[in-house]
Amino acid sequence: MSSDATIPAHGRSADELLALIDERHAADIDWRGGKAFSLVYNVDDHEHEDLIEQVALRYLHDNA
């Protein structure tokens, strides 16, 4: 990390930040479609995926 990094005086609005995240997410590879190499796979089970998301949200702010 560069020692020249600074924190801006004014942040972005929530809408602007979420739009930027969506824009960058659009450039991600299609891992659900089998376009990623490594240990990434899609079981194509929405119920299972929802459960994983609920578990992750429960620990979002914990060091677990």
mmCIF file of the N, C-alpha and C atoms, coordinates in Angstrom:
data_MODEL
# 
_entry.id   MODEL 
# 
loop_
_atom_site.group_PDB 
_atom_site.id 
_atom_site.type_symbol 
_atom_site.label_atom_id 
_atom_site.label_alt_id 
_atom_site.label_comp_id 
_atom_site.label_asym_id 
_atom_site.label_entity_id 
_atom_site.label_seq_id 
_atom_site.pdbx_PDB_ins_code 
_atom_site.Cartn_x 
_atom_site.Cartn_y 
_atom_site.Cartn_z 
_atom_site.occupancy 
_atom_site.B_iso_or_equiv 
_atom_site.pdbx_formal_charge 
_atom_site.auth_seq_id 
_atom_site.auth_comp_id 
_atom_site.auth_asym_id 
_atom_site.auth_atom_id 
_atom_site.pdbx_PDB_model_num 
ATOM 1   N N  . MET A 1 1  ? 0.848   -1.187  0.000   1.00 0.00 ? 1  MET A N  1 
ATOM 2   C CA . MET A 1 1  ? 0.000   0.000   0.000   1.00 0.00 ? 1  MET A CA 1 
ATOM 3   C C  . MET A 1 1  ? 0.884   1.237   0.000   1.00 0.00 ? 1  MET A C  1 
ATOM 4   N N  . SER A 1 2  ? 0.506   2.182   -0.796  1.00 0.00 ? 2  SER A N  1 
ATOM 5   C CA . SER A 1 2  ? 1.270   3.409   -0.918  1.00 0.00 ? 2  SER A CA 1 
ATOM 6   C C  . SER A 1 2  ? 1.093   4.280   0.319   1.00 0.00 ? 2  SER A C  1 
ATOM 7   N N  . SER A 1 3  ? 2.151   4.952   0.708   1.00 0.00 ? 3  SER A N  1 
ATOM 8   C CA . SER A 1 3  ? 2.050   5.868   1.849   1.00 0.00 ? 3  SER A CA 1 
ATOM 9   C C  . SER A 1 3  ? 1.322   7.150   1.456   1.00 0.00 ? 3  SER A C  1 
ATOM 10  N N  . ASP A 1 4  ? 1.048   7.322   0.157   1.00 0.00 ? 4  ASP A N  1 
ATOM 11  C CA . ASP A 1 4  ? 0.348   8.510   -0.325  1.00 0.00 ? 4  ASP A CA 1 
ATOM 12  C C  . ASP A 1 4  ? -1.171  8.369   -0.271  1.00 0.00 ? 4  ASP A C  1 
ATOM 13  N N  . ALA A 1 5  ? -1.671  7.227   0.187   1.00 0.00 ? 5  ALA A N  1 
ATOM 14  C CA . ALA A 1 5  ? -3.119  7.008   0.238   1.00 0.00 ? 5  ALA A CA 1 
ATOM 15  C C  . ALA A 1 5  ? -3.748  7.957   1.251   1.00 0.00 ? 5  ALA A C  1 
ATOM 16  N N  . THR A 1 6  ? -4.865  8.549   0.856   1.00 0.00 ? 6  THR A N  1 
ATOM 17  C CA . THR A 1 6  ? -5.566  9.468   1.754   1.00 0.00 ? 6  THR A CA 1 
ATOM 18  C C  . THR A 1 6  ? -7.046  9.117   1.793   1.00 0.00 ? 6  THR A C  1 
ATOM 19  N N  . ILE A 1 7  ? -7.678  9.535   2.850   1.00 0.00 ? 7  ILE A N  1 
ATOM 20  C CA . ILE A 1 7  ? -9.124  9.374   2.985   1.00 0.00 ? 7  ILE A CA 1 
ATOM 21  C C  . ILE A 1 7  ? -9.763  10.661  2.477   1.00 0.00 ? 7  ILE A C  1 
ATOM 22  N N  . PRO A 1 8  ? -10.713 10.554  1.538   1.00 0.00 ? 8  PRO A N  1 
ATOM 23  C CA . PRO A 1 8  ? -11.336 11.770  1.009   1.00 0.00 ? 8  PRO A CA 1 
ATOM 24  C C  . PRO A 1 8  ? -12.082 12.548  2.093   1.00 0.00 ? 8  PRO A C  1 
ATOM 25  N N  . ALA A 1 9  ? -12.151 13.846  1.923   1.00 0.00 ? 9  ALA A N  1 
ATOM 26  C CA . ALA A 1 9  ? -12.842 14.702  2.892   1.00 0.00 ? 9  ALA A CA 1 
ATOM 27  C C  . ALA A 1 9  ? -14.340 14.439  2.895   1.00 0.00 ? 9  ALA A C  1 
ATOM 28  N N  . HIS A 1 10 ? -14.890 14.086  1.738   1.00 0.00 ? 10 HIS A N  1 
ATOM 29  C CA . HIS A 1 10 ? -16.326 13.831  1.620   1.00 0.00 ? 10 HIS A CA 1 
ATOM 30  C C  . HIS A 1 10 ? -16.533 12.473  0.963   1.00 0.00 ? 10 HIS A C  1 
ATOM 31  N N  . GLY A 1 11 ? -17.421 11.691  1.536   1.00 0.00 ? 11 GLY A N  1 
ATOM 32  C CA . GLY A 1 11 ? -17.703 10.366  0.997   1.00 0.00 ? 11 GLY A CA 1 
ATOM 33  C C  . GLY A 1 11 ? -18.717 10.404  -0.131  1.00 0.00 ? 11 GLY A C  1 
ATOM 34  N N  . ARG A 1 12 ? -19.065 9.232   -0.617  1.00 0.00 ? 12 ARG A N  1 
ATOM 35  C CA . ARG A 1 12 ? -20.063 9.094   -1.678  1.00 0.00 ? 12 ARG A CA 1 
ATOM 36  C C  . ARG A 1 12 ? -21.419 8.808   -1.046  1.00 0.00 ? 12 ARG A C  1 
ATOM 37  N N  . SER A 1 13 ? -22.458 9.111   -1.772  1.00 0.00 ? 13 SER A N  1 
ATOM 38  C CA . SER A 1 13 ? -23.800 8.774   -1.291  1.00 0.00 ? 13 SER A CA 1 
ATOM 39  C C  . SER A 1 13 ? -23.973 7.262   -1.381  1.00 0.00 ? 13 SER A C  1 
ATOM 40  N N  . ALA A 1 14 ? -24.926 6.736   -0.638  1.00 0.00 ? 14 ALA A N  1 
ATOM 41  C CA . ALA A 1 14 ? -25.188 5.294   -0.666  1.00 0.00 ? 14 ALA A CA 1 
ATOM 42  C C  . ALA A 1 14 ? -25.575 4.856   -2.073  1.00 0.00 ? 14 ALA A C  1 
ATOM 43  N N  . ASP A 1 15 ? -26.412 5.637   -2.765  1.00 0.00 ? 15 ASP A N  1 
ATOM 44  C CA . ASP A 1 15 ? -26.831 5.286   -4.127  1.00 0.00 ? 15 ASP A CA 1 
ATOM 45  C C  . ASP A 1 15 ? -25.641 5.252   -5.085  1.00 0.00 ? 15 ASP A C  1 
ATOM 46  N N  . GLU A 1 16 ? -24.756 6.226   -4.952  1.00 0.00 ? 16 GLU A N  1 
ATOM 47  C CA . GLU A 1 16 ? -23.573 6.286   -5.810  1.00 0.00 ? 16 GLU A CA 1 
ATOM 48  C C  . GLU A 1 16 ? -22.654 5.093   -5.541  1.00 0.00 ? 16 GLU A C  1 
ATOM 49  N N  . LEU A 1 17 ? -22.474 4.760   -4.286  1.00 0.00 ? 17 LEU A N  1 
ATOM 50  C CA . LEU A 1 17 ? -21.626 3.633   -3.913  1.00 0.00 ? 17 LEU A CA 1 
ATOM 51  C C  . LEU A 1 17 ? -22.204 2.316   -4.425  1.00 0.00 ? 17 LEU A C  1 
ATOM 52  N N  . LEU A 1 18 ? -23.501 2.116   -4.248  1.00 0.00 ? 18 LEU A N  1 
ATOM 53  C CA . LEU A 1 18 ? -24.133 0.880   -4.720  1.00 0.00 ? 18 LEU A CA 1 
ATOM 54  C C  . LEU A 1 18 ? -24.096 0.781   -6.246  1.00 0.00 ? 18 LEU A C  1 
ATOM 55  N N  . ALA A 1 19 ? -24.247 1.901   -6.945  1.00 0.00 ? 19 ALA A N  1 
ATOM 56  C CA . ALA A 1 19 ? -24.155 1.898   -8.411  1.00 0.00 ? 19 ALA A CA 1 
ATOM 57  C C  . ALA A 1 19 ? -22.749 1.508   -8.857  1.00 0.00 ? 19 ALA A C  1 
ATOM 58  N N  . LEU A 1 20 ? -21.739 1.994   -8.165  1.00 0.00 ? 20 LEU A N  1 
ATOM 59  C CA . LEU A 1 20 ? -20.355 1.645   -8.480  1.00 0.00 ? 20 LEU A CA 1 
ATOM 60  C C  . LEU A 1 20 ? -20.102 0.157   -8.248  1.00 0.00 ? 20 LEU A C  1 
ATOM 61  N N  . ILE A 1 21 ? -20.624 -0.370  -7.158  1.00 0.00 ? 21 ILE A N  1 
ATOM 62  C CA . ILE A 1 21 ? -20.483 -1.799  -6.869  1.00 0.00 ? 21 ILE A CA 1 
ATOM 63  C C  . ILE A 1 21 ? -21.170 -2.626  -7.950  1.00 0.00 ? 21 ILE A C  1 
ATOM 64  N N  . ASP A 1 22 ? -22.380 -2.234  -8.348  1.00 0.00 ? 22 ASP A N  1 
ATOM 65  C CA . ASP A 1 22 ? -23.102 -2.950  -9.406  1.00 0.00 ? 22 ASP A CA 1 
ATOM 66  C C  . ASP A 1 22 ? -22.331 -2.904  -10.725 1.00 0.00 ? 22 ASP A C  1 
ATOM 67  N N  . GLU A 1 23 ? -21.747 -1.759  -11.032 1.00 0.00 ? 23 GLU A N  1 
ATOM 68  C CA . GLU A 1 23 ? -20.973 -1.603  -12.270 1.00 0.00 ? 23 GLU A CA 1 
ATOM 69  C C  . GLU A 1 23 ? -19.767 -2.542  -12.267 1.00 0.00 ? 23 GLU A C  1 
ATOM 70  N N  . ARG A 1 24 ? -19.065 -2.598  -11.166 1.00 0.00 ? 24 ARG A N  1 
ATOM 71  C CA . ARG A 1 24 ? -17.893 -3.477  -11.075 1.00 0.00 ? 24 ARG A CA 1 
ATOM 72  C C  . ARG A 1 24 ? -18.303 -4.942  -11.053 1.00 0.00 ? 24 ARG A C  1 
ATOM 73  N N  . HIS A 1 25 ? -19.432 -5.241  -10.440 1.00 0.00 ? 25 HIS A N  1 
ATOM 74  C CA . HIS A 1 25 ? -19.919 -6.624  -10.384 1.00 0.00 ? 25 HIS A CA 1 
ATOM 75  C C  . HIS A 1 25 ? -20.276 -7.135  -11.780 1.00 0.00 ? 25 HIS A C  1 
ATOM 76  N N  . ALA A 1 26 ? -20.738 -6.249  -12.640 1.00 0.00 ? 26 ALA A N  1 
ATOM 77  C CA . ALA A 1 26 ? -21.119 -6.639  -14.002 1.00 0.00 ? 26 ALA A CA 1 
ATOM 78  C C  . ALA A 1 26 ? -19.925 -7.178  -14.785 1.00 0.00 ? 26 ALA A C  1 
ATOM 79  N N  . ALA A 1 27 ? -18.718 -6.795  -14.393 1.00 0.00 ? 27 ALA A N  1 
ATOM 80  C CA . ALA A 1 27 ? -17.510 -7.251  -15.086 1.00 0.00 ? 27 ALA A CA 1 
ATOM 81  C C  . ALA A 1 27 ? -16.977 -8.575  -14.530 1.00 0.00 ? 27 ALA A C  1 
ATOM 82  N N  . ASP A 1 28 ? -17.599 -9.106  -13.486 1.00 0.00 ? 28 ASP A N  1 
ATOM 83  C CA . ASP A 1 28 ? -17.156 -10.375 -12.899 1.00 0.00 ? 28 ASP A CA 1 
ATOM 84  C C  . ASP A 1 28 ? -17.387 -11.529 -13.873 1.00 0.00 ? 28 ASP A C  1 
ATOM 85  N N  . ILE A 1 29 ? -16.596 -12.575 -13.719 1.00 0.00 ? 29 ILE A N  1 
ATOM 86  C CA . ILE A 1 29 ? -16.791 -13.754 -14.561 1.00 0.00 ? 29 ILE A CA 1 
ATOM 87  C C  . ILE A 1 29 ? -18.058 -14.488 -14.140 1.00 0.00 ? 29 ILE A C  1 
ATOM 88  N N  . ASP A 1 30 ? -18.586 -15.286 -15.043 1.00 0.00 ? 30 ASP A N  1 
ATOM 89  C CA . ASP A 1 30 ? -19.825 -16.034 -14.802 1.00 0.00 ? 30 ASP A CA 1 
ATOM 90  C C  . ASP A 1 30 ? -19.503 -17.346 -14.096 1.00 0.00 ? 30 ASP A C  1 
ATOM 91  N N  . TRP A 1 31 ? -19.294 -17.296 -12.777 1.00 0.00 ? 31 TRP A N  1 
ATOM 92  C CA . TRP A 1 31 ? -18.920 -18.523 -12.060 1.00 0.00 ? 31 TRP A CA 1 
ATOM 93  C C  . TRP A 1 31 ? -20.093 -19.482 -11.955 1.00 0.00 ? 31 TRP A C  1 
ATOM 94  N N  . ARG A 1 32 ? -21.307 -18.953 -11.957 1.00 0.00 ? 32 ARG A N  1 
ATOM 95  C CA . ARG A 1 32 ? -22.482 -19.837 -11.901 1.00 0.00 ? 32 ARG A CA 1 
ATOM 96  C C  . ARG A 1 32 ? -22.651 -20.632 -13.196 1.00 0.00 ? 32 ARG A C  1 
ATOM 97  N N  . GLY A 1 33 ? -22.152 -20.084 -14.278 1.00 0.00 ? 33 GLY A N  1 
ATOM 98  C CA . GLY A 1 33 ? -22.242 -20.752 -15.568 1.00 0.00 ? 33 GLY A CA 1 
ATOM 99  C C  . GLY A 1 33 ? -21.051 -21.644 -15.863 1.00 0.00 ? 33 GLY A C  1 
ATOM 100 N N  . GLY A 1 34 ? -20.204 -21.870 -14.860 1.00 0.00 ? 34 GLY A N  1 
ATOM 101 C CA . GLY A 1 34 ? -19.062 -22.755 -15.043 1.00 0.00 ? 34 GLY A CA 1 
ATOM 102 C C  . GLY A 1 34 ? -17.893 -22.104 -15.752 1.00 0.00 ? 34 GLY A C  1 
ATOM 103 N N  . LYS A 1 35 ? -17.791 -20.781 -15.678 1.00 0.00 ? 35 LYS A N  1 
ATOM 104 C CA . LYS A 1 35 ? -16.731 -20.071 -16.385 1.00 0.00 ? 35 LYS A CA 1 
ATOM 105 C C  . LYS A 1 35 ? -15.560 -19.701 -15.480 1.00 0.00 ? 35 LYS A C  1 
ATOM 106 N N  . ALA A 1 36 ? -15.453 -20.327 -14.323 1.00 0.00 ? 36 ALA A N  1 
ATOM 107 C CA . ALA A 1 36 ? -14.356 -20.034 -13.404 1.00 0.00 ? 36 ALA A CA 1 
ATOM 108 C C  . ALA A 1 36 ? -13.563 -21.304 -13.139 1.00 0.00 ? 36 ALA A C  1 
ATOM 109 N N  . PHE A 1 37 ? -12.254 -21.165 -13.075 1.00 0.00 ? 37 PHE A N  1 
ATOM 110 C CA . PHE A 1 37 ? -11.393 -22.293 -12.743 1.00 0.00 ? 37 PHE A CA 1 
ATOM 111 C C  . PHE A 1 37 ? -11.006 -22.172 -11.279 1.00 0.00 ? 37 PHE A C  1 
ATOM 112 N N  . SER A 1 38 ? -11.051 -23.231 -10.569 1.00 0.00 ? 38 SER A N  1 
ATOM 113 C CA . SER A 1 38 ? -10.612 -23.303 -9.175  1.00 0.00 ? 38 SER A CA 1 
ATOM 114 C C  . SER A 1 38 ? -11.623 -24.086 -8.383  1.00 0.00 ? 38 SER A C  1 
ATOM 115 N N  . LEU A 1 39 ? -11.824 -23.687 -7.160  1.00 0.00 ? 39 LEU A N  1 
ATOM 116 C CA . LEU A 1 39 ? -12.720 -24.408 -6.259  1.00 0.00 ? 39 LEU A CA 1 
ATOM 117 C C  . LEU A 1 39 ? -14.073 -23.720 -6.171  1.00 0.00 ? 39 LEU A C  1 
ATOM 118 N N  . VAL A 1 40 ? -14.518 -23.116 -7.252  1.00 0.00 ? 40 VAL A N  1 
ATOM 119 C CA . VAL A 1 40 ? -15.795 -22.413 -7.303  1.00 0.00 ? 40 VAL A CA 1 
ATOM 120 C C  . VAL A 1 40 ? -16.764 -23.248 -8.128  1.00 0.00 ? 40 VAL A C  1 
ATOM 121 N N  . TYR A 1 41 ? -17.905 -23.551 -7.547  1.00 0.00 ? 41 TYR A N  1 
ATOM 122 C CA . TYR A 1 41 ? -18.905 -24.309 -8.285  1.00 0.00 ? 41 TYR A CA 1 
ATOM 123 C C  . TYR A 1 41 ? -20.288 -23.854 -7.865  1.00 0.00 ? 41 TYR A C  1 
ATOM 124 N N  . ASN A 1 42 ? -21.251 -24.149 -8.694  1.00 0.00 ? 42 ASN A N  1 
ATOM 125 C CA . ASN A 1 42 ? -22.631 -23.763 -8.429  1.00 0.00 ? 42 ASN A CA 1 
ATOM 126 C C  . ASN A 1 42 ? -23.475 -25.027 -8.350  1.00 0.00 ? 42 ASN A C  1 
ATOM 127 N N  . VAL A 1 43 ? -24.120 -25.248 -7.210  1.00 0.00 ? 43 VAL A N  1 
ATOM 128 C CA . VAL A 1 43 ? -24.964 -26.436 -7.063  1.00 0.00 ? 43 VAL A CA 1 
ATOM 129 C C  . VAL A 1 43 ? -26.348 -26.210 -7.665  1.00 0.00 ? 43 VAL A C  1 
ATOM 130 N N  . ASP A 1 44 ? -26.626 -24.990 -8.115  1.00 0.00 ? 44 ASP A N  1 
ATOM 131 C CA . ASP A 1 44 ? -27.906 -24.632 -8.727  1.00 0.00 ? 44 ASP A CA 1 
ATOM 132 C C  . ASP A 1 44 ? -29.084 -25.014 -7.840  1.00 0.00 ? 44 ASP A C  1 
ATOM 133 N N  . ASP A 1 45 ? -28.941 -24.716 -6.553  1.00 0.00 ? 45 ASP A N  1 
ATOM 134 C CA . ASP A 1 45 ? -29.976 -25.012 -5.558  1.00 0.00 ? 45 ASP A CA 1 
ATOM 135 C C  . ASP A 1 45 ? -30.242 -23.717 -4.803  1.00 0.00 ? 45 ASP A C  1 
ATOM 136 N N  . HIS A 1 46 ? -31.293 -23.006 -5.190  1.00 0.00 ? 46 HIS A N  1 
ATOM 137 C CA . HIS A 1 46 ? -31.562 -21.687 -4.610  1.00 0.00 ? 46 HIS A CA 1 
ATOM 138 C C  . HIS A 1 46 ? -31.860 -21.758 -3.115  1.00 0.00 ? 46 HIS A C  1 
ATOM 139 N N  . GLU A 1 47 ? -32.484 -22.804 -2.662  1.00 0.00 ? 47 GLU A N  1 
ATOM 140 C CA . GLU A 1 47 ? -32.771 -22.955 -1.235  1.00 0.00 ? 47 GLU A CA 1 
ATOM 141 C C  . GLU A 1 47 ? -31.467 -23.064 -0.447  1.00 0.00 ? 47 GLU A C  1 
ATOM 142 N N  . HIS A 1 48 ? -30.525 -23.833 -0.957  1.00 0.00 ? 48 HIS A N  1 
ATOM 143 C CA . HIS A 1 48 ? -29.225 -23.985 -0.302  1.00 0.00 ? 48 HIS A CA 1 
ATOM 144 C C  . HIS A 1 48 ? -28.452 -22.668 -0.325  1.00 0.00 ? 48 HIS A C  1 
ATOM 145 N N  . GLU A 1 49 ? -28.491 -21.984 -1.456  1.00 0.00 ? 49 GLU A N  1 
ATOM 146 C CA . GLU A 1 49 ? -27.808 -20.703 -1.580  1.00 0.00 ? 49 GLU A CA 1 
ATOM 147 C C  . GLU A 1 49 ? -28.400 -19.673 -0.611  1.00 0.00 ? 49 GLU A C  1 
ATOM 148 N N  . ASP A 1 50 ? -29.723 -19.654 -0.458  1.00 0.00 ? 50 ASP A N  1 
ATOM 149 C CA . ASP A 1 50 ? -30.373 -18.748 0.497   1.00 0.00 ? 50 ASP A CA 1 
ATOM 150 C C  . ASP A 1 50 ? -29.948 -19.055 1.923   1.00 0.00 ? 50 ASP A C  1 
ATOM 151 N N  . LEU A 1 51 ? -29.831 -20.332 2.265   1.00 0.00 ? 51 LEU A N  1 
ATOM 152 C CA . LEU A 1 51 ? -29.387 -20.719 3.605   1.00 0.00 ? 51 LEU A CA 1 
ATOM 153 C C  . LEU A 1 51 ? -27.967 -20.227 3.865   1.00 0.00 ? 51 LEU A C  1 
ATOM 154 N N  . ILE A 1 52 ? -27.078 -20.415 2.904   1.00 0.00 ? 52 ILE A N  1 
ATOM 155 C CA . ILE A 1 52 ? -25.699 -19.947 3.058   1.00 0.00 ? 52 ILE A CA 1 
ATOM 156 C C  . ILE A 1 52 ? -25.676 -18.435 3.258   1.00 0.00 ? 52 ILE A C  1 
ATOM 157 N N  . GLU A 1 53 ? -26.499 -17.707 2.511   1.00 0.00 ? 53 GLU A N  1 
ATOM 158 C CA . GLU A 1 53 ? -26.564 -16.254 2.648   1.00 0.00 ? 53 GLU A CA 1 
ATOM 159 C C  . GLU A 1 53 ? -27.069 -15.852 4.032   1.00 0.00 ? 53 GLU A C  1 
ATOM 160 N N  . GLN A 1 54 ? -28.084 -16.528 4.543   1.00 0.00 ? 54 GLN A N  1 
ATOM 161 C CA . GLN A 1 54 ? -28.616 -16.227 5.878   1.00 0.00 ? 54 GLN A CA 1 
ATOM 162 C C  . GLN A 1 54 ? -27.564 -16.474 6.961   1.00 0.00 ? 54 GLN A C  1 
ATOM 163 N N  . VAL A 1 55 ? -26.817 -17.561 6.831   1.00 0.00 ? 55 VAL A N  1 
ATOM 164 C CA . VAL A 1 55 ? -25.757 -17.862 7.803   1.00 0.00 ? 55 VAL A CA 1 
ATOM 165 C C  . VAL A 1 55 ? -24.676 -16.785 7.741   1.00 0.00 ? 55 VAL A C  1 
ATOM 166 N N  . ALA A 1 56 ? -24.260 -16.408 6.537   1.00 0.00 ? 56 ALA A N  1 
ATOM 167 C CA . ALA A 1 56 ? -23.231 -15.383 6.384   1.00 0.00 ? 56 ALA A CA 1 
ATOM 168 C C  . ALA A 1 56 ? -23.684 -14.050 6.981   1.00 0.00 ? 56 ALA A C  1 
ATOM 169 N N  . LEU A 1 57 ? -24.945 -13.690 6.789   1.00 0.00 ? 57 LEU A N  1 
ATOM 170 C CA . LEU A 1 57 ? -25.461 -12.435 7.342   1.00 0.00 ? 57 LEU A CA 1 
ATOM 171 C C  . LEU A 1 57 ? -25.463 -12.435 8.867   1.00 0.00 ? 57 LEU A C  1 
ATOM 172 N N  . ARG A 1 58 ? -25.693 -13.585 9.464   1.00 0.00 ? 58 ARG A N  1 
ATOM 173 C CA . ARG A 1 58 ? -25.690 -13.663 10.931  1.00 0.00 ? 58 ARG A CA 1 
ATOM 174 C C  . ARG A 1 58 ? -24.309 -13.362 11.512  1.00 0.00 ? 58 ARG A C  1 
ATOM 175 N N  . TYR A 1 59 ? -23.262 -13.627 10.758  1.00 0.00 ? 59 TYR A N  1 
ATOM 176 C CA . TYR A 1 59 ? -21.900 -13.424 11.238  1.00 0.00 ? 59 TYR A CA 1 
ATOM 177 C C  . TYR A 1 59 ? -21.207 -12.244 10.573  1.00 0.00 ? 59 TYR A C  1 
ATOM 178 N N  . LEU A 1 60 ? -21.943 -11.441 9.842   1.00 0.00 ? 60 LEU A N  1 
ATOM 179 C CA . LEU A 1 60 ? -21.373 -10.344 9.078   1.00 0.00 ? 60 LEU A CA 1 
ATOM 180 C C  . LEU A 1 60 ? -20.520 -9.409  9.939   1.00 0.00 ? 60 LEU A C  1 
ATOM 181 N N  . HIS A 1 61 ? -20.955 -9.125  11.142  1.00 0.00 ? 61 HIS A N  1 
ATOM 182 C CA . HIS A 1 61 ? -20.256 -8.154  11.989  1.00 0.00 ? 61 HIS A CA 1 
ATOM 183 C C  . HIS A 1 61 ? -19.489 -8.802  13.128  1.00 0.00 ? 61 HIS A C  1 
ATOM 184 N N  . ASP A 1 62 ? -19.306 -10.093 13.066  1.00 0.00 ? 62 ASP A N  1 
ATOM 185 C CA . ASP A 1 62 ? -18.545 -10.810 14.087  1.00 0.00 ? 62 ASP A CA 1 
ATOM 186 C C  . ASP A 1 62 ? -17.215 -11.271 13.509  1.00 0.00 ? 62 ASP A C  1 
ATOM 187 N N  . ASN A 1 63 ? -16.293 -11.509 14.381  1.00 0.00 ? 63 ASN A N  1 
ATOM 188 C CA . ASN A 1 63 ? -15.000 -12.043 13.968  1.00 0.00 ? 63 ASN A CA 1 
ATOM 189 C C  . ASN A 1 63 ? -15.061 -13.554 14.092  1.00 0.00 ? 63 ASN A C  1 
ATOM 190 N N  . ALA A 1 64 ? -15.840 -14.176 13.230  1.00 0.00 ? 64 ALA A N  1 
ATOM 191 C CA . ALA A 1 64 ? -16.033 -15.626 13.319  1.00 0.00 ? 64 ALA A CA 1 
ATOM 192 C C  . ALA A 1 64 ? -15.562 -16.315 12.070  1.00 0.00 ? 64 ALA A C  1 
# 
